[in-house]
Amino acid sequence: QNLVFSKNKGSIKDSPKTDTSRRTNPLISPLREAFKACAEIENGTPFLLVNSRGELFSKSSYRRFWEGIVKKMNAAVATKENPAPIQGLRSHMLRHTFCTYLAAAGVHAATAQKLMGHSNAQITLDIYTHLPLVNRYSSSPIFKFYQEFLPKNGD
């Protein structure tokens, strides 16, 4: 399901843009349990992005929510010289990060294509996989989760 916005009001769209966008993405167990607990504890609905009344986020409430996340990220990595090093980060960029981690973990392009919901592997490789960053990503602490939970080439 997709959260879409029309005139600042959020609604659930049951069908994706294309049939290849219909997919199930693996979540590592701790993350899946955290999402589930968060939704059940915070709002009593199966959705994460709802307001205090249990209504789906509006576009402006989602924007404020995302800005709060970026603010917390900046607080975690800020220095005296650079109090807000993270600028211009959009949530869609995390799709690019995910896809680049897939490449760093050795996930086959066809598998990455399916996980991303792309119609062909070329989109996955040319647009979403940032190969110059693969070496940097493979030394990240997050990398071990990708190696442990995602299928490798030939799997």
matplotlib code that plots the C-alpha trace (Angstrom):
import matplotlib.pyplot as plt

x = [0.0, 1.1, 0.5, -0.4, -1.3, -4.0, -4.6, -2.5, -4.7, -3.1, -4.9, -4.0, -3.6, -4.0, -2.3, 1.2, 2.3, 3.2, 2.8, 6.5, 6.1, 4.1, 6.7, 7.5, 10.7, 12.5, 12.9, 15.4, 13.5, 14.5, 13.4, 10.1, 9.3, 10.2, 7.9, 5.1, 5.5, 5.7, 2.4, 0.6, 1.8, 1.8, -1.4, -3.3, -3.4, -1.4, 0.1, 3.1, 2.4, -0.7, -1.5, -2.6, -6.2, -5.2, -5.7, -3.1, -0.5, -1.2, 1.6, 2.5, 2.5, 4.7, 7.1, 7.3, 7.8, 10.7, 12.2, 12.2, 14.1, 16.7, 17.0, 17.7, 20.3, 22.0, 22.0, 23.7, 26.5, 26.9, 30.2, 31.0, 32.2, 29.2, 26.1, 23.8, 25.9, 22.8, 21.1, 18.6, 18.0, 14.7, 13.2, 13.3, 17.1, 16.9, 15.8, 19.2, 21.0, 19.2, 20.0, 23.7, 23.9, 22.4, 25.2, 27.8, 26.4, 26.8, 23.1, 22.5, 21.1, 18.0, 17.3, 17.9, 15.5, 12.7, 13.3, 13.2, 10.1, 11.7, 10.6, 14.1, 17.6, 19.0, 17.0, 18.2, 21.8, 21.9, 19.8, 19.6, 22.9, 25.8, 28.8, 31.4, 30.0, 30.0, 33.4, 32.4, 29.1, 30.8, 32.8, 29.6, 28.3, 25.0, 26.6, 26.7, 22.9, 22.8, 25.3, 23.4, 19.8, 19.8, 20.2, 23.6, 24.4, 23.0, 20.6]
y = [0.0, 3.5, 6.7, 9.4, 13.0, 15.0, 18.6, 18.0, 15.1, 11.6, 8.5, 4.9, 3.8, 0.1, -0.3, 0.8, 2.7, -0.6, -4.3, -4.7, -2.3, -5.0, -6.6, -7.7, -6.2, -8.2, -6.5, -7.8, -9.1, -6.4, -3.7, -5.5, -5.9, -2.2, -1.0, -3.3, -2.2, 1.5, 1.4, -0.6, 1.5, 4.9, 4.9, 1.6, 1.3, -0.8, 2.4, 4.3, 7.7, 8.8, 11.7, 11.7, 11.1, 8.0, 9.8, 9.4, 12.1, 15.1, 16.2, 19.0, 16.8, 14.3, 17.2, 18.2, 14.6, 14.2, 17.5, 16.3, 13.2, 15.2, 17.5, 14.5, 13.2, 16.6, 16.6, 13.2, 14.2, 18.0, 19.5, 23.0, 23.9, 22.4, 22.3, 21.1, 18.9, 17.2, 19.5, 18.7, 15.1, 13.7, 10.4, 9.2, 9.3, 6.4, 4.2, 5.1, 4.3, 0.9, 0.0, 0.9, -1.2, -4.1, -3.8, -3.5, -6.7, -8.6, -8.9, -9.8, -7.0, -9.0, -9.5, -5.8, -4.9, -7.0, -5.6, -2.1, -2.8, -1.6, -2.8, -3.6, -4.0, -1.1, 1.4, -0.2, -0.1, 3.2, 5.4, 3.9, 2.1, 4.5, 2.4, 4.9, 4.7, 0.9, 0.6, 3.3, 1.5, -1.9, -0.5, 0.9, -0.7, -1.3, -3.4, -6.5, -6.6, -6.6, -9.4, -11.5, -11.0, -10.5, -13.1, -13.1, -13.7, -17.1, -17.4]
z = [0.0, -0.6, 1.3, -1.2, -0.8, -2.5, -1.5, 1.7, 2.8, 3.1, 1.8, 1.1, -2.5, -2.7, -6.1, -7.0, -10.1, -11.9, -11.4, -10.7, -7.8, -6.0, -3.8, -0.3, 1.1, 3.8, 7.2, 9.7, 12.7, 15.2, 12.8, 11.9, 15.6, 16.3, 13.6, 14.7, 18.4, 17.4, 15.4, 18.1, 21.0, 19.5, 17.6, 17.7, 13.9, 11.5, 10.1, 11.3, 9.8, 11.6, 13.8, 17.5, 16.3, 14.3, 11.0, 8.2, 8.0, 5.8, 3.5, 5.8, 8.9, 7.0, 6.1, 9.8, 10.8, 8.4, 9.4, 13.0, 11.9, 10.1, 13.1, 15.4, 12.9, 12.9, 16.7, 16.7, 14.3, 14.8, 15.6, 16.8, 13.4, 11.6, 13.8, 10.9, 8.5, 7.0, 4.6, 1.8, 2.8, 1.4, 2.4, -1.2, -1.0, 1.4, -1.6, -3.2, 0.0, 0.3, -3.3, -2.9, 0.2, -1.8, -4.3, -1.6, 0.0, -3.3, -4.0, -7.6, -9.8, -10.7, -7.0, -6.3, -9.1, -7.5, -4.1, -5.5, -7.6, -10.8, -14.3, -15.3, -13.7, -15.8, -13.8, -10.6, -11.7, -13.5, -11.2, -7.8, -7.3, -6.7, -7.4, -6.3, -2.8, -2.6, -0.8, 1.7, 2.4, 2.8, 5.8, 7.5, 10.7, 9.0, 6.3, 8.5, 8.6, 4.8, 4.6, 7.2, 6.0, 2.2, -0.5, -2.3, -5.9, -7.1, -4.1]

ax = plt.figure().add_subplot(projection="3d")
ax.plot(x, y, z, "-o")
ax.set_aspect("equal")
plt.show()
